[in-house]
Amino acid sequence: MNIKRIFGAALTVLGVGFLIYTAILFSGTGSPVKPMIIYGVLGFVFFLSGMGLIRTMNDAA
C-alpha cells in the first residue's frame, strides 16, 4: 500500500472534479469569470501534481 500513489490518485480525482466544475460554470449564462479562472487553475494544478506523483512512483516489489 503506497501512500504517495493513493495521494496522487486523490489529487488527480480532485483536479478532474475542479475542471468539471469549471466546465459547468462556463456553460452557465451570466456566471462571472473570476471563479472560472480560480477553479480552472486549481483543477489544472491538482491534476498535474497528482499525475506527477503517480508517474514518478516505482513499482518495486
Gaussian input, Z-matrix of N, CA and C with variables (Angstrom, degrees):
# hf/3-21g

backbone

0 1
 N
 C     1     B1
 C     2     B2     1     A1
 N     3     B3     2     A2     1     D1
 C     4     B4     3     A3     2     D2
 C     5     B5     4     A4     3     D3
 N     6     B6     5     A5     4     D4
 C     7     B7     6     A6     5     D5
 C     8     B8     7     A7     6     D6
 N     9     B9     8     A8     7     D7
 C    10    B10     9     A9     8     D8
 C    11    B11    10    A10     9     D9
 N    12    B12    11    A11    10    D10
 C    13    B13    12    A12    11    D11
 C    14    B14    13    A13    12    D12
 N    15    B15    14    A14    13    D13
 C    16    B16    15    A15    14    D14
 C    17    B17    16    A16    15    D15
 N    18    B18    17    A17    16    D16
 C    19    B19    18    A18    17    D17
 C    20    B20    19    A19    18    D18
 N    21    B21    20    A20    19    D19
 C    22    B22    21    A21    20    D20
 C    23    B23    22    A22    21    D21
 N    24    B24    23    A23    22    D22
 C    25    B25    24    A24    23    D23
 C    26    B26    25    A25    24    D24
 N    27    B27    26    A26    25    D25
 C    28    B28    27    A27    26    D26
 C    29    B29    28    A28    27    D27
 N    30    B30    29    A29    28    D28
 C    31    B31    30    A30    29    D29
 C    32    B32    31    A31    30    D30
 N    33    B33    32    A32    31    D31
 C    34    B34    33    A33    32    D32
 C    35    B35    34    A34    33    D33
 N    36    B36    35    A35    34    D34
 C    37    B37    36    A36    35    D35
 C    38    B38    37    A37    36    D36
 N    39    B39    38    A38    37    D37
 C    40    B40    39    A39    38    D38
 C    41    B41    40    A40    39    D39
 N    42    B42    41    A41    40    D40
 C    43    B43    42    A42    41    D41
 C    44    B44    43    A43    42    D42
 N    45    B45    44    A44    43    D43
 C    46    B46    45    A45    44    D44
 C    47    B47    46    A46    45    D45
 N    48    B48    47    A47    46    D46
 C    49    B49    48    A48    47    D47
 C    50    B50    49    A49    48    D48
 N    51    B51    50    A50    49    D49
 C    52    B52    51    A51    50    D50
 C    53    B53    52    A52    51    D51
 N    54    B54    53    A53    52    D52
 C    55    B55    54    A54    53    D53
 C    56    B56    55    A55    54    D54
 N    57    B57    56    A56    55    D55
 C    58    B58    57    A57    56    D56
 C    59    B59    58    A58    57    D57
 N    60    B60    59    A59    58    D58
 C    61    B61    60    A60    59    D59
 C    62    B62    61    A61    60    D60
 N    63    B63    62    A62    61    D61
 C    64    B64    63    A63    62    D62
 C    65    B65    64    A64    63    D63
 N    66    B66    65    A65    64    D64
 C    67    B67    66    A66    65    D65
 C    68    B68    67    A67    66    D66
 N    69    B69    68    A68    67    D67
 C    70    B70    69    A69    68    D68
 C    71    B71    70    A70    69    D69
 N    72    B72    71    A71    70    D70
 C    73    B73    72    A72    71    D71
 C    74    B74    73    A73    72    D72
 N    75    B75    74    A74    73    D73
 C    76    B76    75    A75    74    D74
 C    77    B77    76    A76    75    D75
 N    78    B78    77    A77    76    D76
 C    79    B79    78    A78    77    D77
 C    80    B80    79    A79    78    D78
 N    81    B81    80    A80    79    D79
 C    82    B82    81    A81    80    D80
 C    83    B83    82    A82    81    D81
 N    84    B84    83    A83    82    D82
 C    85    B85    84    A84    83    D83
 C    86    B86    85    A85    84    D84
 N    87    B87    86    A86    85    D85
 C    88    B88    87    A87    86    D86
 C    89    B89    88    A88    87    D87
 N    90    B90    89    A89    88    D88
 C    91    B91    90    A90    89    D89
 C    92    B92    91    A91    90    D90
 N    93    B93    92    A92    91    D91
 C    94    B94    93    A93    92    D92
 C    95    B95    94    A94    93    D93
 N    96    B96    95    A95    94    D94
 C    97    B97    96    A96    95    D95
 C    98    B98    97    A97    96    D96
 N    99    B99    98    A98    97    D97
 C   100   B100    99    A99    98    D98
 C   101   B101   100   A100    99    D99
 N   102   B102   101   A101   100   D100
 C   103   B103   102   A102   101   D101
 C   104   B104   103   A103   102   D102
 N   105   B105   104   A104   103   D103
 C   106   B106   105   A105   104   D104
 C   107   B107   106   A106   105   D105
 N   108   B108   107   A107   106   D106
 C   109   B109   108   A108   107   D107
 C   110   B110   109   A109   108   D108
 N   111   B111   110   A110   109   D109
 C   112   B112   111   A111   110   D110
 C   113   B113   112   A112   111   D111
 N   114   B114   113   A113   112   D112
 C   115   B115   114   A114   113   D113
 C   116   B116   115   A115   114   D114
 N   117   B117   116   A116   115   D115
 C   118   B118   117   A117   116   D116
 C   119   B119   118   A118   117   D117
 N   120   B120   119   A119   118   D118
 C   121   B121   120   A120   119   D119
 C   122   B122   121   A121   120   D120
 N   123   B123   122   A122   121   D121
 C   124   B124   123   A123   122   D122
 C   125   B125   124   A124   123   D123
 N   126   B126   125   A125   124   D124
 C   127   B127   126   A126   125   D125
 C   128   B128   127   A127   126   D126
 N   129   B129   128   A128   127   D127
 C   130   B130   129   A129   128   D128
 C   131   B131   130   A130   129   D129
 N   132   B132   131   A131   130   D130
 C   133   B133   132   A132   131   D131
 C   134   B134   133   A133   132   D132
 N   135   B135   134   A134   133   D133
 C   136   B136   135   A135   134   D134
 C   137   B137   136   A136   135   D135
 N   138   B138   137   A137   136   D136
 C   139   B139   138   A138   137   D137
 C   140   B140   139   A139   138   D138
 N   141   B141   140   A140   139   D139
 C   142   B142   141   A141   140   D140
 C   143   B143   142   A142   141   D141
 N   144   B144   143   A143   142   D142
 C   145   B145   144   A144   143   D143
 C   146   B146   145   A145   144   D144
 N   147   B147   146   A146   145   D145
 C   148   B148   147   A147   146   D146
 C   149   B149   148   A148   147   D147
 N   150   B150   149   A149   148   D148
 C   151   B151   150   A150   149   D149
 C   152   B152   151   A151   150   D150
 N   153   B153   152   A152   151   D151
 C   154   B154   153   A153   152   D152
 C   155   B155   154   A154   153   D153
 N   156   B156   155   A155   154   D154
 C   157   B157   156   A156   155   D155
 C   158   B158   157   A157   156   D156
 N   159   B159   158   A158   157   D157
 C   160   B160   159   A159   158   D158
 C   161   B161   160   A160   159   D159
 N   162   B162   161   A161   160   D160
 C   163   B163   162   A162   161   D161
 C   164   B164   163   A163   162   D162
 N   165   B165   164   A164   163   D163
 C   166   B166   165   A165   164   D164
 C   167   B167   166   A166   165   D165
 N   168   B168   167   A167   166   D166
 C   169   B169   168   A168   167   D167
 C   170   B170   169   A169   168   D168
 N   171   B171   170   A170   169   D169
 C   172   B172   171   A171   170   D170
 C   173   B173   172   A172   171   D171
 N   174   B174   173   A173   172   D172
 C   175   B175   174   A174   173   D173
 C   176   B176   175   A175   174   D174
 N   177   B177   176   A176   175   D175
 C   178   B178   177   A177   176   D176
 C   179   B179   178   A178   177   D177
 N   180   B180   179   A179   178   D178
 C   181   B181   180   A180   179   D179
 C   182   B182   181   A181   180   D180

   B1=1.4535
   B2=1.5223
   B3=1.3018
   B4=1.4414
   B5=1.5255
   B6=1.3329
   B7=1.4614
   B8=1.5237
   B9=1.3367
   B10=1.4629
   B11=1.5250
   B12=1.3142
   B13=1.4595
   B14=1.5365
   B15=1.3233
   B16=1.4705
   B17=1.5237
   B18=1.3416
   B19=1.4637
   B20=1.5291
   B21=1.3196
   B22=1.4540
   B23=1.5196
   B24=1.3277
   B25=1.4673
   B26=1.5265
   B27=1.3312
   B28=1.4615
   B29=1.5306
   B30=1.3408
   B31=1.4633
   B32=1.5197
   B33=1.3145
   B34=1.4586
   B35=1.5275
   B36=1.3150
   B37=1.4709
   B38=1.5247
   B39=1.3317
   B40=1.4637
   B41=1.5291
   B42=1.3219
   B43=1.4585
   B44=1.5176
   B45=1.3257
   B46=1.4689
   B47=1.5285
   B48=1.3198
   B49=1.4642
   B50=1.5174
   B51=1.3286
   B52=1.4660
   B53=1.5231
   B54=1.3225
   B55=1.4605
   B56=1.5263
   B57=1.3226
   B58=1.4711
   B59=1.5264
   B60=1.3337
   B61=1.4619
   B62=1.5272
   B63=1.3359
   B64=1.4585
   B65=1.5232
   B66=1.3297
   B67=1.4590
   B68=1.5280
   B69=1.3225
   B70=1.4686
   B71=1.5252
   B72=1.3423
   B73=1.4621
   B74=1.5258
   B75=1.3302
   B76=1.4629
   B77=1.5201
   B78=1.3180
   B79=1.4594
   B80=1.5269
   B81=1.3263
   B82=1.4629
   B83=1.5102
   B84=1.3037
   B85=1.4624
   B86=1.5194
   B87=1.3053
   B88=1.4577
   B89=1.5121
   B90=1.3264
   B91=1.4645
   B92=1.5266
   B93=1.3291
   B94=1.4605
   B95=1.5376
   B96=1.2908
   B97=1.4583
   B98=1.5174
   B99=1.3274
   B100=1.4596
   B101=1.5318
   B102=1.3453
   B103=1.4787
   B104=1.5305
   B105=1.3299
   B106=1.4648
   B107=1.5206
   B108=1.3138
   B109=1.4601
   B110=1.5277
   B111=1.3247
   B112=1.4632
   B113=1.5248
   B114=1.3275
   B115=1.4645
   B116=1.5258
   B117=1.3066
   B118=1.4550
   B119=1.5231
   B120=1.3274
   B121=1.4706
   B122=1.5230
   B123=1.3294
   B124=1.4718
   B125=1.5246
   B126=1.3085
   B127=1.4574
   B128=1.5184
   B129=1.3247
   B130=1.4562
   B131=1.5278
   B132=1.3412
   B133=1.4715
   B134=1.5261
   B135=1.3337
   B136=1.4659
   B137=1.5193
   B138=1.3196
   B139=1.4589
   B140=1.5303
   B141=1.3161
   B142=1.4634
   B143=1.5268
   B144=1.3254
   B145=1.4662
   B146=1.5222
   B147=1.3137
   B148=1.4627
   B149=1.5135
   B150=1.3281
   B151=1.4595
   B152=1.5253
   B153=1.3218
   B154=1.4605
   B155=1.5205
   B156=1.3258
   B157=1.4618
   B158=1.5214
   B159=1.3070
   B160=1.4662
   B161=1.5293
   B162=1.3124
   B163=1.4600
   B164=1.5215
   B165=1.3285
   B166=1.4559
   B167=1.5204
   B168=1.3097
   B169=1.4610
   B170=1.5196
   B171=1.3287
   B172=1.4545
   B173=1.5170
   B174=1.3209
   B175=1.4543
   B176=1.5224
   B177=1.3105
   B178=1.4607
   B179=1.5188
   B180=1.3118
   B181=1.4629
   B182=1.5059
   A1=108.25
   A2=115.47
   A3=120.56
   A4=110.06
   A5=115.53
   A6=120.60
   A7=111.51
   A8=117.31
   A9=119.51
   A10=111.55
   A11=117.25
   A12=120.28
   A13=110.32
   A14=117.06
   A15=120.67
   A16=110.24
   A17=116.59
   A18=120.49
   A19=110.48
   A20=117.86
   A21=121.47
   A22=111.76
   A23=116.33
   A24=120.03
   A25=110.61
   A26=116.94
   A27=120.34
   A28=110.84
   A29=116.86
   A30=119.86
   A31=111.13
   A32=116.91
   A33=120.35
   A34=110.91
   A35=116.68
   A36=120.69
   A37=110.48
   A38=116.57
   A39=120.16
   A40=110.65
   A41=116.86
   A42=120.76
   A43=112.28
   A44=116.66
   A45=120.46
   A46=109.76
   A47=117.00
   A48=120.66
   A49=112.17
   A50=116.30
   A51=119.75
   A52=111.46
   A53=117.40
   A54=119.77
   A55=111.57
   A56=117.09
   A57=120.07
   A58=110.42
   A59=116.65
   A60=120.18
   A61=110.66
   A62=117.06
   A63=120.84
   A64=110.87
   A65=116.81
   A66=120.19
   A67=110.87
   A68=117.38
   A69=120.61
   A70=109.96
   A71=116.87
   A72=119.43
   A73=111.10
   A74=116.53
   A75=120.61
   A76=111.63
   A77=116.88
   A78=119.90
   A79=112.46
   A80=117.32
   A81=120.52
   A82=111.44
   A83=115.81
   A84=119.67
   A85=109.27
   A86=115.82
   A87=120.89
   A88=114.05
   A89=118.94
   A90=119.90
   A91=109.19
   A92=116.69
   A93=119.64
   A94=112.16
   A95=115.93
   A96=121.96
   A97=111.35
   A98=118.28
   A99=121.94
   A100=112.93
   A101=120.50
   A102=118.63
   A103=112.97
   A104=116.99
   A105=118.80
   A106=110.82
   A107=116.71
   A108=120.24
   A109=110.52
   A110=117.01
   A111=121.29
   A112=110.81
   A113=117.16
   A114=119.96
   A115=112.06
   A116=117.20
   A117=120.42
   A118=111.98
   A119=116.34
   A120=120.03
   A121=110.53
   A122=117.24
   A123=119.89
   A124=111.51
   A125=116.88
   A126=120.41
   A127=111.78
   A128=116.71
   A129=121.04
   A130=111.26
   A131=116.88
   A132=121.02
   A133=110.73
   A134=117.88
   A135=120.65
   A136=111.00
   A137=116.72
   A138=120.25
   A139=110.91
   A140=116.81
   A141=119.52
   A142=112.57
   A143=117.59
   A144=119.16
   A145=110.98
   A146=117.87
   A147=120.54
   A148=112.16
   A149=116.07
   A150=119.10
   A151=111.31
   A152=117.45
   A153=120.79
   A154=112.13
   A155=116.96
   A156=120.07
   A157=111.39
   A158=116.74
   A159=119.91
   A160=110.45
   A161=117.18
   A162=120.96
   A163=112.61
   A164=118.41
   A165=120.83
   A166=114.00
   A167=118.43
   A168=120.76
   A169=110.68
   A170=116.15
   A171=121.50
   A172=109.96
   A173=116.49
   A174=121.42
   A175=109.91
   A176=116.54
   A177=120.86
   A178=108.67
   A179=115.34
   A180=119.44
   A181=110.75
   D1=110.95
   D2=-175.74
   D3=-101.87
   D4=118.26
   D5=-176.02
   D6=-66.97
   D7=-38.43
   D8=179.92
   D9=-64.27
   D10=-37.74
   D11=179.61
   D12=-67.84
   D13=-40.48
   D14=178.00
   D15=-65.70
   D16=-43.25
   D17=178.64
   D18=-64.83
   D19=-38.30
   D20=176.85
   D21=-63.64
   D22=-41.33
   D23=178.09
   D24=-65.74
   D25=-39.86
   D26=179.15
   D27=-64.82
   D28=-42.20
   D29=178.07
   D30=-64.53
   D31=-38.31
   D32=179.42
   D33=-64.72
   D34=-44.70
   D35=179.14
   D36=-64.70
   D37=-40.08
   D38=178.48
   D39=-65.18
   D40=-40.02
   D41=177.43
   D42=-63.83
   D43=-42.11
   D44=177.59
   D45=-63.78
   D46=-38.69
   D47=177.52
   D48=-61.74
   D49=-44.12
   D50=177.49
   D51=-64.35
   D52=-39.63
   D53=179.57
   D54=-67.21
   D55=-37.36
   D56=176.08
   D57=-66.06
   D58=-40.61
   D59=178.30
   D60=-64.17
   D61=-37.60
   D62=176.04
   D63=-63.05
   D64=-40.24
   D65=178.06
   D66=-65.29
   D67=-37.07
   D68=177.64
   D69=-66.19
   D70=-42.53
   D71=177.53
   D72=-63.91
   D73=-37.13
   D74=-179.56
   D75=-66.45
   D76=-34.59
   D77=-177.92
   D78=-77.95
   D79=-19.75
   D80=178.77
   D81=-75.06
   D82=151.97
   D83=-179.59
   D84=-92.91
   D85=140.65
   D86=175.42
   D87=77.86
   D88=13.06
   D89=-179.99
   D90=-84.18
   D91=140.92
   D92=-179.57
   D93=-70.05
   D94=156.91
   D95=-175.10
   D96=-79.23
   D97=-32.03
   D98=-174.66
   D99=-58.14
   D100=-48.37
   D101=177.67
   D102=-64.12
   D103=-32.73
   D104=178.08
   D105=-64.63
   D106=-40.17
   D107=179.30
   D108=-67.69
   D109=-44.52
   D110=-177.99
   D111=-62.95
   D112=-51.60
   D113=-178.58
   D114=-68.41
   D115=-33.59
   D116=177.93
   D117=-66.07
   D118=-44.18
   D119=179.26
   D120=-67.44
   D121=-43.47
   D122=177.43
   D123=-61.02
   D124=-43.06
   D125=178.89
   D126=-63.23
   D127=-42.01
   D128=179.45
   D129=-64.52
   D130=-43.20
   D131=179.83
   D132=-66.09
   D133=-45.62
   D134=179.70
   D135=-63.74
   D136=-41.56
   D137=-179.27
   D138=-64.06
   D139=-46.58
   D140=-179.18
   D141=-67.36
   D142=-38.60
   D143=179.11
   D144=-69.24
   D145=-37.29
   D146=176.63
   D147=-65.91
   D148=-43.11
   D149=177.49
   D150=-65.77
   D151=-35.56
   D152=176.94
   D153=-64.81
   D154=-39.82
   D155=177.52
   D156=-65.88
   D157=-41.86
   D158=-179.75
   D159=-67.93
   D160=-40.35
   D161=-176.16
   D162=-68.52
   D163=-36.53
   D164=-174.94
   D165=-84.10
   D166=-3.93
   D167=-179.79
   D168=-78.21
   D169=137.02
   D170=177.17
   D171=-94.98
   D172=144.37
   D173=177.44
   D174=-95.85
   D175=70.75
   D176=179.13
   D177=-92.45
   D178=121.10
   D179=-178.09
   D180=-104.41

